Amino acid sequence: MDKIKILLTGGHAATTGIAVIEEIRKTEKLKDSEIYWIGSQTAIEGSKISTMESRIFPRIGVKFIPITAGKIQTKFTLHTIPSILKIPVGFIQAFWLLLKIRPDVTLSFGGYTSFPVVFWSWIFRIPVILHEQTVAAGRASISSAFFATKIALAREGSVKYFPKKKIVVTGNPLMTNILGVKPKKIPGNPPVILVIGGSRGSNFINELILDIAKSLLQHFVIIHIIGQKDFEKVEKFKESLPGDLQRNYKTYLSIDPMEMGSYYFQADLIISRSGANSISEIIYAKRPAILIPLPRTFMNEQVKNAGYAKEFGLASVYLEREATPEAILKEINRLLKDWQEIVAGVSKKNSPDLGASGRVVEILQQYL
């Protein structure tokens, strides 16, 4: 009997993909499936920084296949025209890959690399499941909706963007290591601030932390996930600090997503962008957060994601123009002062993402 072949695709969705793959491996009928991921090799147009997907998936038994997919950028840069010219190349590559793999089902997590894969899956009559992680909807997900057999949404707020007869709200799948993080009752001594700039790193957040680090490090431990672009600069700054402040400043180029739970476990307060997966993890871990949404996202999705966490009761939201060093320092002190009240206020609220991985995999099974 031939093995079941499951094709996953998407961009900026490594942690969601890992969560679903973990659930597939736990499901009796699917645990021996061949799992493929078609995605981008590089994280940023014009850079050589590799994607988390390309680094992690081969380690967990997933066949990662890179695709040269282009996109229409929201802002004109040197890479805009070359990126547009890559679009037909991605379609040709996806065509041959679908012919070669011949999957039983395709699961897309959105992102521009996913669209040609979704299109050819539809042409070849392969069932397509689409999962949208944000409170809004990504451009690729909206474009793919016509070709999808079923659309799984993380949030009710996304319902208006998709055909009602296709949708089901599942929540956002969480990795096993995140599900092991338990809420805290009191902050640490000293309290720990976890700084997350998103999967690609955030220059704005990195610069902000450098501006306030000397003040913070006298009273806090900072765990700073920097990203490749600013890592050298932050390391030089760290070397210039007195020894006691250096010891309180834990700097990382990146964190293996399979180990991310241990960093949430240590954290008392989080400063982060507001990507959909970070929001899901913060809400599940029930850690107070200062969120600084990435500007110029499609449909303002990061602002909407941040608003969701604020409404849940855990987050303060600052747009970049509001996130001055003085304002953020003041907010950190306020959150620490009110920490127990904030955590108590959400203690009886359940994460909407509990069981989401299982619900997504159940949908996959329906179309096999």
VOPAGU-2260 file (C-alpha; in pm, 1 decimal, decimal comma):
REM VOPAGU-2260
SITE   aa  ch    i         X         Y         Z
SITE  MET   A    0       0,0       0,0       0,0
SITE  ASP   A    1     136,9     342,0    -100,0
SITE  LYS   A    2     214,3     589,8     175,5
SITE  ILE   A    3      -9,7     893,5     216,7
SITE  LYS   A    4     158,5    1206,0      79,0
SITE  ILE   A    5      81,3    1536,7     250,5
SITE  LEU   A    6     206,4    1857,5      91,5
SITE  LEU   A    7     244,8    2167,9     308,7
SITE  THR   A    8     329,4    2510,5     173,0
SITE  GLY   A    9     358,1    2869,7     289,3
SITE  GLY   A   10     576,8    3152,3     406,6
SITE  HIS   A   11     635,9    3294,7     758,3
SITE  ALA   A   12     459,0    2986,7     896,4
SITE  ALA   A   13     730,8    2758,6    1030,5
SITE  THR   A   14     591,2    2731,5    1383,9
SITE  THR   A   15     234,0    2666,8    1264,3
SITE  GLY   A   16     371,1    2405,1    1026,7
SITE  ILE   A   17     572,0    2236,9    1303,4
SITE  ALA   A   18     261,2    2222,0    1525,5
SITE  VAL   A   19      57,7    2052,1    1251,5
SITE  ILE   A   20     342,4    1812,9    1165,7
SITE  GLU   A   21     369,0    1712,1    1532,8
SITE  GLU   A   22      -4,4    1636,8    1533,5
SITE  ILE   A   23      19,3    1436,0    1208,6
SITE  ARG   A   24     296,2    1224,9    1364,4
SITE  LYS   A   25      71,2    1154,6    1666,7
SITE  THR   A   26    -228,9    1051,8    1451,3
SITE  GLU   A   27    -244,3     674,5    1399,9
SITE  LYS   A   28    -366,6     681,4    1038,0
SITE  LEU   A   29    -119,2     951,0     933,3
SITE  LYS   A   30     195,7     891,3    1136,8
SITE  ASP   A   31     376,9     712,4     850,6
SITE  SER   A   32     281,4     975,1     590,0
SITE  GLU   A   33     540,1    1131,3     361,9
SITE  ILE   A   34     535,6    1504,4     438,6
SITE  TYR   A   35     666,4    1766,2     196,5
SITE  TRP   A   36     705,7    2141,9     236,5
SITE  ILE   A   37     737,4    2374,5     -63,3
SITE  GLY   A   38     861,1    2715,6      44,3
SITE  SER   A   39    1121,0    2986,5       6,6
SITE  GLN   A   40    1491,3    2927,3      68,7
SITE  THR   A   41    1560,4    3287,9     172,1
SITE  ALA   A   42    1381,3    3495,4     435,6
SITE  ILE   A   43    1400,1    3840,6     273,6
SITE  GLU   A   44    1397,5    3935,5     -95,1
SITE  GLY   A   45    1754,6    4005,0    -207,8
SITE  SER   A   46    1918,9    3856,8     104,3
SITE  LYS   A   47    2101,7    3531,5     173,7
SITE  ILE   A   48    1936,3    3482,1     514,5
SITE  SER   A   49    1779,0    3135,2     510,4
SITE  THR   A   50    1420,5    3076,1     618,3
SITE  MET   A   51    1337,1    2895,1     940,4
SITE  GLU   A   52    1144,5    2642,0     730,3
SITE  SER   A   53    1452,1    2548,2     525,5
SITE  ARG   A   54    1660,7    2499,2     841,2
SITE  ILE   A   55    1410,4    2318,0    1064,8
SITE  PHE   A   56    1194,7    2091,1     847,4
SITE  PRO   A   57    1468,3    1856,9     717,6
SITE  ARG   A   58    1560,7    1792,4    1084,7
SITE  ILE   A   59    1209,8    1669,6    1167,0
SITE  GLY   A   60    1169,8    1435,6     870,3
SITE  VAL   A   61     997,7    1674,4     629,6
SITE  LYS   A   62    1119,2    1697,3     269,6
SITE  PHE   A   63    1181,8    2069,2     218,2
SITE  ILE   A   64    1177,3    2179,0    -145,9
SITE  PRO   A   65    1268,4    2541,2    -228,2
SITE  ILE   A   66    1075,1    2735,4    -489,1
SITE  THR   A   67    1170,5    3059,6    -666,1
SITE  ALA   A   68     843,6    3239,7    -609,4
SITE  GLY   A   69     809,7    3613,6    -662,2
SITE  LYS   A   70     564,5    3862,7    -519,1
SITE  ILE   A   71     421,8    4210,2    -571,3
SITE  GLN   A   72     586,5    4420,6    -300,5
SITE  THR   A   73     395,8    4683,6    -100,9
SITE  LYS   A   74     682,7    4933,2    -136,4
SITE  PHE   A   75     904,9    4991,7    -443,1
SITE  THR   A   76    1267,7    4880,8    -388,0
SITE  LEU   A   77    1561,9    4757,6    -595,3
SITE  HIS   A   78    1414,1    4408,2    -565,6
SITE  THR   A   79    1058,5    4493,0    -681,7
SITE  ILE   A   80    1104,4    4425,1   -1056,7
SITE  PRO   A   81    1320,6    4109,3   -1011,4
SITE  SER   A   82    1061,8    3978,0    -764,6
SITE  ILE   A   83     774,9    4027,9   -1012,7
SITE  LEU   A   84     977,1    3854,6   -1284,9
SITE  LYS   A   85    1013,4    3549,2   -1060,1
SITE  ILE   A   86     635,1    3492,9   -1047,1
SITE  PRO   A   87     614,2    3286,9   -1372,9
SITE  VAL   A   88     927,7    3091,6   -1268,2
SITE  GLY   A   89     751,3    2990,3    -945,5
SITE  PHE   A   90     447,5    2871,0   -1141,6
SITE  ILE   A   91     663,3    2653,8   -1370,2
SITE  GLN   A   92     850,9    2505,0   -1073,8
SITE  ALA   A   93     529,9    2437,0    -881,4
SITE  PHE   A   94     378,8    2260,7   -1186,0
SITE  TRP   A   95     669,4    2014,7   -1210,0
SITE  LEU   A   96     684,0    1960,0    -834,2
SITE  LEU   A   97     313,5    1874,9    -817,1
SITE  LEU   A   98     355,8    1630,1   -1106,7
SITE  LYS   A   99     651,3    1469,1    -931,3
SITE  ILE   A  100     509,6    1451,0    -574,4
SITE  ARG   A  101     143,7    1384,6    -659,8
SITE  PRO   A  102      23,0    1456,6    -303,3
SITE  ASP   A  103    -305,9    1327,3    -163,8
SITE  VAL   A  104    -383,5    1663,0      -1,8
SITE  THR   A  105    -229,0    2012,0       7,9
SITE  LEU   A  106    -232,6    2231,8     319,1
SITE  SER   A  107    -141,5    2597,5     263,6
SITE  PHE   A  108     -51,0    2845,7     537,3
SITE  GLY   A  109     -54,2    3147,3     304,9
SITE  GLY   A  110     236,1    3363,6     193,5
SITE  TYR   A  111     335,8    3437,9    -164,2
SITE  THR   A  112     526,0    3108,7    -209,8
SITE  SER   A  113     204,0    2914,1    -153,6
SITE  PHE   A  114     -10,8    3054,1    -434,1
SITE  PRO   A  115     138,0    2863,5    -734,2
SITE  VAL   A  116     127,7    2541,8    -529,4
SITE  VAL   A  117    -239,6    2597,3    -444,4
SITE  PHE   A  118    -324,8    2682,0    -805,5
SITE  TRP   A  119    -169,2    2364,7    -952,2
SITE  SER   A  120    -314,3    2149,9    -674,5
SITE  TRP   A  121    -657,9    2274,3    -781,9
SITE  ILE   A  122    -581,4    2207,1   -1148,8
SITE  PHE   A  123    -472,7    1850,8   -1062,5
SITE  ARG   A  124    -784,6    1804,2    -845,7
SITE  ILE   A  125    -590,4    1761,5    -525,0
SITE  PRO   A  126    -795,0    1878,6    -221,9
SITE  VAL   A  127    -661,9    2210,4     -88,7
SITE  ILE   A  128    -696,4    2309,9     276,9
SITE  LEU   A  129    -610,1    2672,1     351,3
SITE  HIS   A  130    -518,9    2789,9     702,0
SITE  GLU   A  131    -522,1    3164,0     780,0
SITE  GLN   A  132    -340,5    3257,0    1102,4
SITE  THR   A  133    -418,6    3629,0    1131,7
SITE  VAL   A  134    -718,0    3825,4    1262,3
SITE  ALA   A  135    -740,6    3978,0     911,3
SITE  ALA   A  136    -635,5    3786,9     598,2
SITE  GLY   A  137    -319,5    3765,5     391,5
SITE  ARG   A  138    -313,6    3863,5      25,4
SITE  ALA   A  139    -212,1    3510,8     -82,2
SITE  SER   A  140    -486,7    3353,2     128,8
SITE  ILE   A  141    -755,9    3575,6     -25,0
SITE  SER   A  142    -622,0    3496,7    -373,6
SITE  SER   A  143    -615,6    3124,3    -292,9
SITE  ALA   A  144    -967,7    3110,2    -146,7
SITE  PHE   A  145   -1133,6    3029,5    -481,9
SITE  PHE   A  146    -908,3    2723,8    -523,5
SITE  ALA   A  147    -947,0    2596,9    -165,2
SITE  THR   A  148   -1166,6    2300,2     -78,4
SITE  LYS   A  149   -1184,8    2406,2     288,0
SITE  ILE   A  150   -1063,7    2718,2     470,7
SITE  ALA   A  151    -957,9    2689,9     836,1
SITE  LEU   A  152    -939,9    3020,5    1022,8
SITE  ALA   A  153    -754,4    3099,6    1344,2
SITE  ARG   A  154    -987,5    3387,3    1434,4
SITE  GLU   A  155   -1354,0    3478,6    1390,9
SITE  GLY   A  156   -1239,7    3820,5    1265,8
SITE  SER   A  157   -1123,4    3662,2     938,6
SITE  VAL   A  158   -1466,2    3521,0     848,3
SITE  LYS   A  159   -1570,2    3824,4     639,5
SITE  TYR   A  160   -1281,3    3777,6     395,4
SITE  PHE   A  161   -1371,2    3426,6     276,5
SITE  PRO   A  162   -1665,2    3232,2     124,3
SITE  LYS   A  163   -1887,4    3129,6     416,5
SITE  LYS   A  164   -1965,2    2783,3     282,8
SITE  LYS   A  165   -1595,0    2688,2     292,0
SITE  ILE   A  166   -1487,6    2817,6     634,1
SITE  VAL   A  167   -1441,3    2665,6     976,0
SITE  VAL   A  168   -1275,7    2837,7    1276,2
SITE  THR   A  169   -1008,4    2608,4    1422,4
SITE  GLY   A  170    -774,1    2837,5    1617,2
SITE  ASN   A  171    -401,5    2861,9    1551,2
SITE  PRO   A  172    -194,6    2541,9    1596,6
SITE  LEU   A  173      64,7    2563,6    1876,2
SITE  MET   A  174     388,0    2364,2    1900,6
SITE  THR   A  175     417,4    2101,4    2173,8
SITE  ASN   A  176     696,9    2292,7    2347,8
SITE  ILE   A  177     470,1    2599,9    2378,1
SITE  LEU   A  178     185,2    2388,4    2516,8
SITE  GLY   A  179     419,6    2291,4    2801,1
SITE  VAL   A  180     447,2    2654,6    2923,9
SITE  LYS   A  181     236,5    2719,2    3233,4
SITE  PRO   A  182     113,8    3059,8    3359,6
SITE  LYS   A  183     319,0    3221,4    3638,4
SITE  LYS   A  184     174,5    3343,2    3967,4
SITE  ILE   A  185     448,9    3591,9    4054,9
SITE  PRO   A  186     721,7    3756,9    3844,8
SITE  GLY   A  187    1083,3    3650,7    3885,8
SITE  ASN   A  188    1343,3    3831,0    4094,4
SITE  PRO   A  189    1484,1    4000,8    3894,0
SITE  PRO   A  190    1200,4    4001,6    3637,1
SITE  VAL   A  191    1283,6    3872,7    3287,6
SITE  ILE   A  192    1195,5    4066,9    2971,6
SITE  LEU   A  193    1180,3    3859,4    2651,1
SITE  VAL   A  194    1232,9    4068,1    2335,2
SITE  ILE   A  195    1111,0    3912,8    2006,6
SITE  GLY   A  196    1150,8    4096,5    1677,5
SITE  GLY   A  197     963,5    3840,7    1468,1
SITE  SER   A  198    1110,2    3557,0    1259,9
SITE  ARG   A  199    1320,5    3799,4    1050,5
SITE  GLY   A  200    1430,3    4027,5    1337,6
SITE  SER   A  201    1315,9    4388,8    1384,2
SITE  ASN   A  202    1558,1    4677,9    1340,4
SITE  PHE   A  203    1310,9    4915,1    1509,1
SITE  ILE   A  204    1276,0    4700,7    1822,5
SITE  ASN   A  205    1650,5    4629,3    1833,4
SITE  GLU   A  206    1731,5    5004,0    1825,1
SITE  LEU   A  207    1466,8    5073,9    2088,6
SITE  ILE   A  208    1615,8    4813,7    2324,6
SITE  LEU   A  209    1966,6    4955,1    2275,9
SITE  ASP   A  210    1832,2    5299,2    2374,9
SITE  ILE   A  211    1685,7    5173,8    2704,1
SITE  ALA   A  212    1905,6    4872,0    2783,1
SITE  LYS   A  213    2134,3    5045,5    3037,1
SITE  SER   A  214    1832,9    5158,9    3240,9
SITE  LEU   A  215    1658,0    4820,1    3217,9
SITE  LEU   A  216    1957,4    4600,3    3291,6
SITE  GLN   A  217    1997,6    4751,8    3637,6
SITE  HIS   A  218    1662,8    4596,3    3739,9
SITE  PHE   A  219    1578,8    4329,5    3478,2
SITE  VAL   A  220    1726,0    4036,6    3288,9
SITE  ILE   A  221    1676,8    4085,6    2913,2
SITE  ILE   A  222    1655,4    3790,3    2673,5
SITE  HIS   A  223    1694,4    3952,5    2331,0
SITE  ILE   A  224    1630,0    3756,8    2008,4
SITE  ILE   A  225    1796,7    3988,8    1757,5
SITE  GLY   A  226    1796,0    3845,3    1405,9
SITE  GLN   A  227    2087,5    3837,4    1165,9
SITE  LYS   A  228    2097,7    4198,1    1043,3
SITE  ASP   A  229    2160,4    4366,8    1378,3
SITE  PHE   A  230    2333,9    4088,0    1568,3
SITE  GLU   A  231    2689,6    4220,9    1533,3
SITE  LYS   A  232    2584,4    4572,5    1634,6
SITE  VAL   A  233    2401,8    4451,2    1946,9
SITE  GLU   A  234    2694,4    4228,2    2044,1
SITE  LYS   A  235    2934,4    4525,6    2022,8
SITE  PHE   A  236    2698,6    4727,9    2243,9
SITE  LYS   A  237    2683,6    4442,0    2494,7
SITE  GLU   A  238    3064,9    4425,0    2510,1
SITE  SER   A  239    3073,0    4795,4    2603,5
SITE  LEU   A  240    2858,0    4736,2    2915,7
SITE  PRO   A  241    2992,3    4686,9    3268,9
SITE  GLY   A  242    3022,7    4320,4    3371,7
SITE  ASP   A  243    2713,1    4308,3    3595,4
SITE  LEU   A  244    2493,3    4452,3    3318,7
SITE  GLN   A  245    2646,7    4216,1    3061,8
SITE  ARG   A  246    2545,7    3919,6    3277,4
SITE  ASN   A  247    2184,0    4040,6    3275,3
SITE  TYR   A  248    2178,4    4073,1    2894,1
SITE  LYS   A  249    2122,7    3740,2    2715,3
SITE  THR   A  250    2156,8    3790,8    2339,0
SITE  TYR   A  251    2066,0    3540,7    2065,4
SITE  LEU   A  252    2092,0    3555,9    1687,8
SITE  SER   A  253    1780,7    3336,7    1670,2
SITE  ILE   A  254    1609,5    3066,6    1876,1
SITE  ASP   A  255    1532,3    2716,3    1757,4
SITE  PRO   A  256    1148,9    2710,8    1748,4
SITE  MET   A  257    1156,1    2365,0    1906,0
SITE  GLU   A  258    1308,6    2528,0    2216,9
SITE  MET   A  259    1102,2    2848,2    2224,1
SITE  GLY   A  260     883,6    2724,9    2509,2
SITE  SER   A  261    1173,8    2742,4    2756,6
SITE  TYR   A  262    1217,9    3115,3    2680,8
SITE  TYR   A  263     848,4    3188,3    2732,7
SITE  PHE   A  264     874,6    2990,4    3057,5
SITE  GLN   A  265    1148,3    3226,0    3183,7
SITE  ALA   A  266     973,7    3544,3    3066,0
SITE  ASP   A  267     771,4    3774,0    3290,9
SITE  LEU   A  268     716,2    4044,9    3030,4
SITE  ILE   A  269     739,2    4035,7    2650,6
SITE  ILE   A  270     823,3    4308,8    2397,6
SITE  SER   A  271     736,7    4191,5    2048,2
SITE  ARG   A  272     607,3    4253,7    1700,1
SITE  SER   A  273     255,9    4118,5    1655,7
SITE  GLY   A  274     278,2    3839,2    1403,2
SITE  ALA   A  275      -7,8    3591,8    1435,5
SITE  ASN   A  276     203,3    3310,9    1579,5
SITE  SER   A  277     372,0    3531,7    1841,2
SITE  ILE   A  278      27,3    3654,1    1953,2
SITE  SER   A  279     -99,6    3296,0    1987,3
SITE  GLU   A  280     204,1    3200,7    2196,0
SITE  ILE   A  281     182,1    3508,8    2421,9
SITE  ILE   A  282    -188,1    3449,3    2486,0
SITE  TYR   A  283    -131,0    3081,4    2565,1
SITE  ALA   A  284     163,4    3156,3    2798,3
SITE  LYS   A  285     -37,2    3440,9    2961,7
SITE  ARG   A  286     259,1    3677,1    2981,8
SITE  PRO   A  287     191,4    4055,3    2983,1
SITE  ALA   A  288     325,6    4213,7    2663,6
SITE  ILE   A  289     411,4    4538,0    2490,8
SITE  LEU   A  290     331,8    4493,8    2122,0
SITE  ILE   A  291     476,4    4716,0    1848,4
SITE  PRO   A  292     305,1    4611,9    1521,3
SITE  LEU   A  293     503,4    4601,5    1199,9
SITE  PRO   A  294     377,4    4893,8     987,6
SITE  ARG   A  295     264,9    4858,1     625,8
SITE  THR   A  296     132,5    4503,4     653,1
SITE  PHE   A  297    -147,5    4395,3     419,0
SITE  MET   A  298    -485,6    4496,0     567,3
SITE  ASN   A  299    -296,0    4628,5     870,2
SITE  GLU   A  300    -295,7    4269,7     997,4
SITE  GLN   A  301     -30,6    4318,6    1267,8
SITE  VAL   A  302    -227,0    4606,4    1423,8
SITE  LYS   A  303    -538,2    4385,0    1424,2
SITE  ASN   A  304    -344,7    4091,7    1573,9
SITE  ALA   A  305    -213,5    4321,4    1848,9
SITE  GLY   A  306    -566,0    4449,8    1914,7
SITE  TYR   A  307    -679,7    4090,4    1965,1
SITE  ALA   A  308    -417,8    4037,8    2239,6
SITE  LYS   A  309    -511,1    4371,6    2397,7
SITE  GLU   A  310    -878,0    4272,0    2404,5
SITE  PHE   A  311    -781,4    3938,4    2564,5
SITE  GLY   A  312    -636,4    4145,1    2848,8
SITE  LEU   A  313    -261,5    4088,1    2816,9
SITE  ALA   A  314    -115,4    4353,3    2590,1
SITE  SER   A  315     -39,0    4721,1    2553,2
SITE  VAL   A  316     -11,3    4830,7    2190,2
SITE  TYR   A  317     221,3    5102,1    2061,6
SITE  LEU   A  318     254,3    5206,9    1698,7
SITE  GLU   A  319     614,1    5281,3    1599,2
SITE  ARG   A  320     560,7    5659,5    1619,2
SITE  GLU   A  321     435,1    5616,2    1977,9
SITE  ALA   A  322     703,6    5371,1    2088,2
SITE  THR   A  323     960,6    5621,8    2214,3
SITE  PRO   A  324    1223,8    5504,3    2464,8
SITE  GLU   A  325    1056,3    5716,6    2736,1
SITE  ALA   A  326     708,0    5575,4    2664,7
SITE  ILE   A  327     826,8    5213,4    2661,1
SITE  LEU   A  328    1029,2    5250,7    2981,6
SITE  LYS   A  329     725,8    5400,8    3154,3
SITE  GLU   A  330     501,2    5118,3    3024,8
SITE  ILE   A  331     743,9    4846,9    3138,2
SITE  ASN   A  332     736,2    4988,8    3490,2
SITE  ARG   A  333     355,4    5014,5    3484,7
SITE  LEU   A  334     314,8    4655,1    3365,2
SITE  LEU   A  335     549,4    4529,2    3633,4
SITE  LYS   A  336     359,3    4724,5    3899,7
SITE  ASP   A  337      25,1    4583,0    3776,7
SITE  TRP   A  338     166,9    4240,2    3682,0
SITE  GLN   A  339     -28,4    4025,5    3926,0
SITE  GLU   A  340    -353,7    4207,2    3852,6
SITE  ILE   A  341    -308,4    4158,9    3474,8
SITE  VAL   A  342    -226,1    3788,2    3509,5
SITE  ALA   A  343    -515,9    3731,7    3752,6
SITE  GLY   A  344    -750,1    3901,5    3503,2
SITE  VAL   A  345    -679,5    3640,3    3233,6
SITE  SER   A  346    -627,1    3338,6    3461,0
SITE  LYS   A  347    -970,8    3190,4    3387,4
SITE  LYS   A  348    -965,3    3266,5    3014,3
SITE  ASN   A  349    -878,9    2976,5    2785,7
SITE  SER   A  350    -657,7    3021,8    2484,0
SITE  PRO   A  351    -867,8    2993,1    2164,0
SITE  ASP   A  352    -580,5    2787,8    2020,1
SITE  LEU   A  353    -605,2    2489,6    2256,0
SITE  GLY   A  354    -667,5    2182,9    2038,0
SITE  ALA   A  355    -624,0    2376,5    1711,8
SITE  SER   A  356    -363,6    2133,7    1572,1
SITE  GLY   A  357    -603,4    1844,1    1618,2
SITE  ARG   A  358    -886,3    2031,1    1448,0
SITE  VAL   A  359    -670,1    2113,4    1144,3
SITE  VAL   A  360    -549,8    1752,3    1113,1
SITE  GLU   A  361    -910,3    1626,5    1140,3
SITE  ILE   A  362    -993,2    1839,9     835,4
SITE  LEU   A  363    -695,2    1692,9     649,1
SITE  GLN   A  364    -822,3    1340,7     721,2
SITE  GLN   A  365   -1166,2    1425,1     584,0
SITE  TYR   A  366   -1016,1    1488,7     239,4
SITE  LEU   A  367    -775,3    1195,6     218,9
